[in-house]
Amino acid sequence: MANEQYDLGVAIWDFGGDNELAIGTVALPTKGGITATIEETTWSPTYDQTGETPRDVIKTGERAEITVNMAAFNLEAFAKIFPAARLITDATDPNKKKVVFGGKVGESLLPYARKLTIRPITLFDEDDPDLGDASQDITFPKAIPRANFSITFAANTERVYPVVFQAIYDDTENAIVIFGDLSATS
């Protein structure tokens, strides 16, 4: 087994069937890896008699955000990932393309939520219909991508496109995040 401290990850953006988009491969590389932040929010009630000493910890919510640092300028991938992005191919020259960002203001992005799975690259196999071994997956049943780019043009740096996914609660799974193989049943 690979040393987890040095294991790269692949982010599998699920569009169903063979239509997944795998970021963190040779075709769509990353620079700076993939970071998932999962946190519980809490409230700690206190009493006057004990000052600011918490008397309990009450869970008030959960949050998760995943940043996938794409190192590829890939117009087709950008158009596929972002709800407010449109790929335009020139009518006279199909090699000329652009992605236009804009719109969806005030619209719920819930219909664009998809399953996002992070899998160690040592367990990823793009030739396998299941894309490899799911035993160490971290899956967000519903994640919504947001275009929050901060792109640097500087000497001795690679251009990176940080794609931020916001996880939302999935009623079907009763979860915001699932660790391990989704095919496990009780």
Order of alpha helices (4+ residues) and beta strands (2+ residues): beta-beta-beta-beta-alpha-beta-beta-beta-beta-beta-beta
